C-alpha cells in the first residue's frame, strides 16, 4: 500500500460518506451504553460526525495513520473469515483509539469498539474487515464527541 496526500484525501472522503451507516451505529451504541450506566447520552447528528472526521483528518500526522488503517480494513479479507478474526479486531481497536484521541478517550474507544462491533455485521459480499471498520468509526467518533454527563463537568481530580 502506498499512501500519498491524495490517498489520504480519498480515505477522508470515503469515511465522510459512511455517515448514513455509522451515525445510527453510534447512536445505538450510545443508547446501549447509556442504559448500562443509567445515564442519558446525547445522540449524534450527521453534522457532528462530519465535524469530528474533519478534525481527525485536519491533523496530518493522525490523518495518514487513520487513512492507512481505514484502507487496510476496507481491503482486508480472509478466506473463511475466522483466521483473520484477530487482525481485523486489532486494526479496528487501534483505529477507534486513534480517532478518539489521547488517553483516557483512547482506552474508552478501544473498549467501546467491542460493543459497537457486536452491533454490526457485514453482509456475505463484504470484506472481513468491513464491519470492524464501521464499528471502529462508530466507537472512535462516539468517544471523541461530547455527550456523556461526565464530559460536561470539570474533573474533581485536577490538581490546582
PyMOL commands that set and color helices and strands:
alter all, ss='L'
color gray80, all
select helices_A, chain A and resi 5-16+19-37+46-58+60-75+82-100+105-118+130-144+149-152
alter helices_A, ss='H'
color red, helices_A
deselect
rebuild
show_as cartoon
